[in-house]
Amino acid sequence: MQAPIKESRAQLSIWLAIGYTLLIVYASLSPFAGWREQGLDFIEVLRAPFLLTYSAFDATVNLLAYIPLGLLFGLALRTHFSALGCVMLGMCLGVALSTGMEYLQMYLPTRVSSNMDLLTNSAGALTGSLLAVSITSWTWLFSHLMRWRSHLFRHGKEMDFGLALLTLWMFGQINPSLPMLGNVFISGASHRPFVTLPHAPFNIWESGAVALNLLMLGTLMLTLLRMPHNIITALLAILSLVALLKFIAAALLLKSWALLLWIKSEAVLGILLGILLLLAVLRLPRHAALAIGISTALCYMAIVNFVFDDNIPSSAMSIYHWHYGHLLNYNGLAQSITLVFPLLLILHLGRIWKV
């Protein structure tokens, strides 16, 4: 495999690993409030009987959550270390992160430190690292993937950051309690079908936010694609994938009557407006398009922070048929991505400006 391709693959894996690590930190320590000494001894927590803090659901979630972490660590390390070294280092990084999270949770009254969590997290990191070593041995797969990537996307550190940013956006958007490309959680005011509801006026601000969100995504894709005239096709492919994943998440997590609540008239109008705006931006010179992207991100942040005042993760909990605390963390992650993505996009566009 050529050196530039290996370097690009490693750089993208590093960005993804950093981003996923931050998501793990958020999910482990939210709501980041009420820090205080609770008289716990971490050694005693580690020595506690496993079954004392055991929950099959928690163990499964923790295992699955750390598999991608071990996979991304392994892919980033594989270009510099042997297979054994990659597995050992990947697992050690996962164990270190999990140990730190369990230790800090002792100071959060709303969280519980658990040796079982540490064990399942470590098993997940080990599984992910082993998976990374396995798939990196499939040279034919990587050669095809790298050829596909080179055909569609530009190369460079800025592009790797942009692809990681695209992945982050998609992760936030598959939350089924958010409308398609929206940022205001579906609240408990949504009731079962055939129940008369008070008239809710059409919210043009929601449509505007959706249009701006789509325009931000389009601007990001404009910087990544080798052939910008394919942007509408690429955008439709991404939106279709997000809609599919959103539907699957809704089927798994939401009550049956709430399965399609994420398809709102405000979202549909916003998507149509966003596509029209993007078509207009495509006719502009490169630097003008980048300036529009930065302005769009600023406008989006203004609407999210100063126009919508009911965008709280807990408002959507009534439409879930599961009521584990993980769902509240999941909604909080989606909200945080909504707030952080425009800032990271501005950073990305600023770096692209200089290239």
C-alpha positions as CSV (number, residue, x, y, z in Angstrom):
1,M,0.0,0.0,0.0
2,Q,1.4,3.4,-0.9
3,A,2.7,5.6,1.9
4,P,0.4,8.6,1.3
5,I,-2.6,6.2,1.3
6,K,-1.5,4.6,4.6
7,E,-0.8,8.0,6.1
8,S,-4.2,9.2,5.1
9,R,-5.9,6.1,6.5
10,A,-4.0,6.4,9.8
11,Q,-4.8,10.2,10.0
12,L,-8.6,9.6,9.5
13,S,-8.5,6.8,12.1
14,I,-6.8,9.1,14.6
15,W,-9.5,11.8,14.1
16,L,-12.3,9.2,14.5
17,A,-10.6,7.7,17.5
18,I,-10.3,11.1,19.2
19,G,-13.9,12.0,18.4
20,Y,-15.2,8.7,19.7
21,T,-13.1,9.0,22.8
22,L,-14.8,12.4,23.5
23,L,-18.2,10.8,23.0
24,I,-17.3,8.1,25.5
25,V,-16.2,10.7,28.0
26,Y,-19.5,12.6,27.6
27,A,-21.6,9.5,27.9
28,S,-19.7,8.4,31.0
29,L,-19.6,11.7,32.9
30,S,-22.8,13.6,31.9
31,P,-24.5,15.6,33.3
32,F,-21.1,16.9,34.7
33,A,-22.8,18.4,37.7
34,G,-22.8,17.7,41.5
35,W,-19.1,16.7,41.8
36,R,-18.3,15.8,45.4
37,E,-16.4,13.4,47.5
38,Q,-18.7,10.4,48.5
39,G,-16.3,8.5,50.7
40,L,-15.7,5.7,48.2
41,D,-12.4,3.8,47.7
42,F,-11.6,2.9,44.2
43,I,-9.7,-0.2,45.3
44,E,-12.8,-1.4,47.1
45,V,-14.9,-0.7,44.0
46,L,-12.6,-3.0,42.0
47,R,-12.7,-5.7,44.7
48,A,-16.5,-5.7,45.0
49,P,-18.3,-8.9,43.9
50,F,-19.1,-8.7,40.2
51,L,-22.7,-9.7,40.6
52,L,-23.2,-6.9,43.1
53,T,-23.2,-4.3,40.3
54,Y,-24.1,-6.6,37.4
55,S,-26.8,-5.7,34.9
56,A,-27.1,-7.7,31.6
57,F,-28.2,-4.7,29.7
58,D,-25.4,-2.4,31.1
59,A,-22.8,-5.1,30.4
60,T,-24.0,-5.4,26.8
61,V,-24.1,-1.7,26.2
62,N,-20.6,-1.2,27.7
63,L,-19.2,-4.1,25.6
64,L,-20.7,-2.7,22.4
65,A,-19.7,0.9,23.2
66,Y,-16.0,0.0,23.5
67,I,-15.7,-2.2,20.4
68,P,-15.6,0.8,18.0
69,L,-13.1,2.4,20.3
70,G,-10.8,-0.6,20.2
71,L,-11.3,-0.8,16.4
72,L,-10.4,2.8,15.8
73,F,-7.4,2.7,18.2
74,G,-6.3,-0.5,16.4
75,L,-6.6,1.0,12.9
76,A,-4.7,4.0,14.0
77,L,-1.9,2.0,15.6
78,R,-1.6,-0.7,12.9
79,T,0.4,1.4,10.5
80,H,3.2,1.8,13.2
81,F,3.1,-1.5,15.2
82,S,2.9,-5.2,14.8
83,A,-0.3,-7.1,15.1
84,L,0.5,-8.1,18.7
85,G,1.6,-4.6,19.6
86,C,-1.5,-3.1,18.0
87,V,-3.8,-5.5,20.1
88,M,-2.0,-4.8,23.3
89,L,-1.8,-1.1,22.9
90,G,-5.4,-0.8,21.8
91,M,-6.6,-2.8,24.7
92,C,-4.4,-0.8,27.2
93,L,-5.8,2.5,25.9
94,G,-9.3,1.2,26.3
95,V,-8.6,-0.1,29.8
96,A,-7.0,3.2,30.7
97,L,-9.9,5.3,29.5
98,S,-12.5,3.0,31.2
99,T,-10.5,3.1,34.5
100,G,-10.4,6.9,34.3
101,M,-14.1,7.1,33.7
102,E,-15.0,4.7,36.5
103,Y,-12.7,6.5,38.9
104,L,-14.3,9.9,38.1
105,Q,-17.8,8.5,38.4
106,M,-17.1,8.0,42.1
107,Y,-17.4,11.8,42.4
108,L,-20.8,12.0,40.6
109,P,-23.8,11.1,42.7
110,T,-25.9,10.3,39.6
111,R,-23.4,7.7,38.4
112,V,-22.2,4.4,39.8
113,S,-18.6,3.1,39.5
114,S,-18.6,-0.6,38.7
115,N,-15.8,-3.2,38.3
116,M,-18.2,-5.0,35.9
117,D,-18.3,-1.9,33.7
118,L,-14.5,-1.9,33.7
119,L,-14.4,-5.6,32.7
120,T,-16.9,-5.3,29.9
121,N,-15.4,-2.1,28.6
122,S,-12.0,-3.7,28.5
123,A,-13.4,-6.8,26.7
124,G,-15.0,-4.5,24.2
125,A,-11.7,-2.7,23.6
126,L,-9.9,-6.0,23.2
127,T,-12.5,-7.2,20.7
128,G,-12.2,-4.1,18.7
129,S,-8.4,-4.2,18.6
130,L,-8.6,-7.9,17.4
131,L,-11.1,-6.9,14.8
132,A,-8.8,-4.1,13.6
133,V,-5.9,-6.5,13.2
134,S,-8.1,-8.9,11.3
135,I,-9.5,-6.5,8.8
136,T,-6.2,-4.8,8.1
137,S,-4.9,-8.1,6.9
138,W,-7.6,-8.0,4.1
139,T,-5.4,-6.1,1.7
140,W,-7.8,-6.5,-1.2
141,L,-10.5,-4.8,0.8
142,F,-8.4,-1.9,1.8
143,S,-7.1,-1.4,-1.7
144,H,-10.6,-1.2,-3.0
145,L,-11.7,1.1,-0.2
146,M,-8.7,3.4,-0.7
147,R,-9.3,3.4,-4.5
148,W,-13.0,4.3,-3.9
149,R,-12.0,7.0,-1.4
150,S,-9.4,8.5,-3.8
151,H,-11.9,8.6,-6.6
152,L,-14.5,10.4,-4.5
153,F,-12.7,12.5,-2.0
154,R,-9.6,14.8,-1.9
155,H,-6.6,13.7,0.1
156,G,-4.8,15.7,2.9
157,K,-5.0,16.2,6.6
158,E,-7.8,18.8,6.2
159,M,-9.8,16.3,4.2
160,D,-9.4,13.6,6.9
161,F,-10.6,16.1,9.5
162,G,-13.6,16.9,7.2
163,L,-14.5,13.2,6.8
164,A,-14.3,12.7,10.5
165,L,-16.6,15.7,10.9
166,L,-19.0,14.2,8.4
167,T,-19.1,11.0,10.5
168,L,-19.8,13.0,13.6
169,W,-22.7,14.8,11.9
170,M,-24.2,11.5,10.8
171,F,-23.9,10.0,14.3
172,G,-25.8,12.9,15.8
173,Q,-28.5,12.9,13.1
174,I,-29.6,9.2,13.5
175,N,-31.1,10.0,16.8
176,P,-34.8,9.1,16.3
177,S,-36.2,11.7,18.8
178,L,-34.9,14.5,16.5
179,P,-36.8,15.4,13.3
180,M,-34.9,14.8,10.1
181,L,-32.0,17.3,10.0
182,G,-33.7,19.1,13.0
183,N,-32.4,20.1,16.3
184,V,-35.5,20.4,18.5
185,F,-36.4,17.2,20.3
186,I,-39.8,15.7,19.8
187,S,-41.6,16.4,23.1
188,G,-44.2,14.7,25.2
189,A,-46.8,16.8,23.5
190,S,-46.8,14.2,20.8
191,H,-49.6,11.7,21.7
192,R,-51.0,8.6,20.2
193,P,-52.8,8.6,16.9
194,F,-56.5,9.5,16.8
195,V,-56.2,11.7,19.9
196,T,-57.2,15.3,19.4
197,L,-54.3,17.7,20.0
198,P,-54.3,21.4,20.4
199,H,-53.5,23.2,17.1
200,A,-49.8,23.6,16.8
201,P,-48.8,26.4,14.3
202,F,-46.3,25.7,11.6
203,N,-42.9,26.7,13.0
204,I,-41.0,28.4,10.2
205,W,-37.9,28.7,12.4
206,E,-37.6,24.9,12.5
207,S,-37.7,24.8,8.7
208,G,-35.0,27.5,8.6
209,A,-32.8,25.5,11.0
210,V,-33.2,22.4,8.8
211,A,-32.3,24.4,5.7
212,L,-29.2,25.8,7.3
213,N,-28.2,22.4,8.6
214,L,-28.5,21.0,5.1
215,L,-26.5,23.9,3.7
216,M,-23.8,23.3,6.2
217,L,-23.6,19.7,5.2
218,G,-23.5,20.7,1.5
219,T,-20.7,23.1,2.1
220,L,-18.7,20.4,4.0
221,M,-19.3,18.0,1.1
222,L,-18.2,20.7,-1.4
223,T,-14.8,20.8,0.3
224,L,-14.4,17.0,0.4
225,L,-15.5,15.9,-3.1
226,R,-13.1,15.7,-6.0
227,M,-15.9,16.4,-8.4
228,P,-18.2,19.0,-6.8
229,H,-20.8,18.6,-9.6
230,N,-21.7,15.3,-7.9
231,I,-22.6,17.0,-4.6
232,I,-26.4,16.6,-5.0
233,T,-26.1,12.9,-5.7
234,A,-23.7,12.5,-2.8
235,L,-26.0,14.5,-0.5
236,L,-29.0,12.5,-1.4
237,A,-27.1,9.3,-0.7
238,I,-26.1,10.5,2.7
239,L,-29.6,11.7,3.5
240,S,-31.0,8.3,2.4
241,L,-28.5,6.5,4.6
242,V,-29.3,8.8,7.6
243,A,-33.0,8.2,7.0
244,L,-32.6,4.5,6.9
245,L,-30.5,4.4,10.1
246,K,-33.0,6.8,11.8
247,F,-35.8,4.5,10.9
248,I,-34.0,1.5,12.3
249,A,-33.2,3.4,15.5
250,A,-36.8,4.5,15.8
251,A,-38.0,0.9,15.3
252,L,-35.7,-0.3,18.1
253,L,-36.1,2.6,20.6
254,L,-39.4,4.4,20.1
255,K,-43.0,3.4,20.9
256,S,-44.9,2.1,17.9
257,W,-47.0,5.2,17.5
258,A,-43.9,7.5,17.5
259,L,-42.1,5.5,14.7
260,L,-42.4,8.2,12.1
261,L,-42.6,11.4,14.2
262,W,-39.2,12.4,12.9
263,I,-40.7,13.1,9.5
264,K,-42.2,16.5,10.1
265,S,-43.6,19.0,7.6
266,E,-41.1,21.6,8.8
267,A,-38.3,19.2,8.1
268,V,-39.5,18.4,4.6
269,L,-39.9,22.1,3.7
270,G,-36.5,22.8,5.2
271,I,-34.8,20.1,3.2
272,L,-36.3,21.5,0.0
273,L,-35.2,25.0,0.8
274,G,-31.8,23.8,1.7
275,I,-31.3,22.0,-1.6
276,L,-32.4,25.2,-3.5
277,L,-29.9,27.3,-1.5
278,L,-27.2,24.8,-2.1
279,L,-27.8,24.8,-5.8
280,A,-27.3,28.6,-5.7
281,V,-24.1,28.3,-3.7
282,L,-22.7,25.8,-6.2
283,R,-22.7,28.6,-8.8
284,L,-20.4,30.8,-6.6
285,P,-16.6,31.0,-6.7
286,R,-14.8,28.7,-4.2
287,H,-14.0,31.4,-1.6
288,A,-17.5,32.9,-1.8
289,A,-19.0,29.4,-1.2
290,L,-16.7,28.9,1.9
291,A,-17.8,32.4,3.2
292,I,-21.4,31.3,2.8
293,G,-20.7,28.2,4.7
294,I,-19.1,30.1,7.6
295,S,-22.0,32.6,7.7
296,T,-24.5,29.7,7.6
297,A,-22.8,28.0,10.6
298,L,-23.0,31.3,12.5
299,C,-26.7,31.8,11.7
300,Y,-27.4,28.2,12.7
301,M,-25.8,28.7,16.1
302,A,-27.7,31.9,16.6
303,I,-31.1,30.1,15.9
304,V,-30.2,27.1,18.1
305,N,-29.1,29.1,21.0
306,F,-31.3,32.2,21.0
307,V,-34.6,31.2,19.2
308,F,-35.3,27.6,20.5
309,D,-35.6,27.5,24.2
310,D,-37.1,24.1,24.7
311,N,-34.4,21.9,23.2
312,I,-33.7,19.7,26.2
313,P,-32.9,16.0,25.9
314,S,-35.3,14.9,28.6
315,S,-38.3,16.3,26.7
316,A,-38.2,13.3,24.3
317,M,-38.1,10.5,26.9
318,S,-41.9,9.9,26.8
319,I,-41.8,8.7,23.2
320,Y,-39.2,5.9,24.0
321,H,-40.4,2.5,25.1
322,W,-37.1,2.0,26.9
323,H,-36.3,4.2,30.0
324,Y,-32.7,3.4,30.7
325,G,-30.4,6.4,31.6
326,H,-28.3,5.6,28.5
327,L,-31.1,7.1,26.3
328,L,-30.8,10.4,28.1
329,N,-27.1,10.4,27.5
330,Y,-27.7,9.5,23.9
331,N,-30.0,12.5,23.5
332,G,-27.5,14.6,25.3
333,L,-24.8,13.5,22.8
334,A,-27.1,14.5,19.9
335,Q,-27.6,17.9,21.4
336,S,-23.9,18.4,22.0
337,I,-23.1,17.4,18.4
338,T,-25.7,20.0,17.2
339,L,-23.9,22.7,19.2
340,V,-20.4,21.6,18.4
341,F,-20.7,20.8,14.7
342,P,-21.0,24.4,13.4
343,L,-17.9,25.4,15.4
344,L,-15.9,22.5,14.0
345,L,-17.2,23.3,10.5
346,I,-16.0,26.9,10.8
347,L,-12.6,25.6,11.9
348,H,-12.5,23.2,8.9
349,L,-13.6,25.9,6.4
350,G,-11.0,28.2,7.8
351,R,-8.3,25.6,7.3
352,I,-9.5,24.9,3.8
353,W,-9.5,28.6,3.0
354,K,-5.7,28.7,3.3
355,V,-5.1,25.6,1.1
